[in-house]
């Protein structure tokens, strides 16, 4: 089930979406290398992976990062420190306090291994929506997350896709913090995806989005075998 989170504060929009499902499929992939010259977004992708793996391997330590956001709430508005991004939340700091409690009690899980092929699949959605301005898990050609992954390899077991639409300038750490807080999402699906110990490999891609400013796509999978590789 897809879940969309959109928050508006002035002209700023932060939207997160997550999807989790089980798939096992096969398809021959095309070759679509990443374009050169995306150094800022490459750094953002690396920061997303670093923050994600810190949250997974040291949830108690990461809870201290979340605690640092408590003074950033002004009534129901969260103003991310060091950026111009702000979110008008539904739950105020109660969702953050819940996330802090969860992370303090969470057991460490293994770090995610990044697979370049999964990152290419994520980049396909970034490129598509960078032109179309669409939101959500389906691209303009109606391809779903599993369709895009099948271009590059064999997916077995659970697939989870988290999307972060945000103004340019929101860091990788702040994106992971927002997904872990998961304000307004009853089942905290984004948080569950990121901390799921049964998801072992990931792909991350970030790029411009004409309506939100930027988009980061996080693909998480139980097992993924690139075509021609075990």
Order of alpha helices (4+ residues) and beta strands (2+ residues): beta-beta-alpha-alpha-beta-beta-beta-alpha-beta-alpha-alpha-beta-alpha-alpha-beta-beta
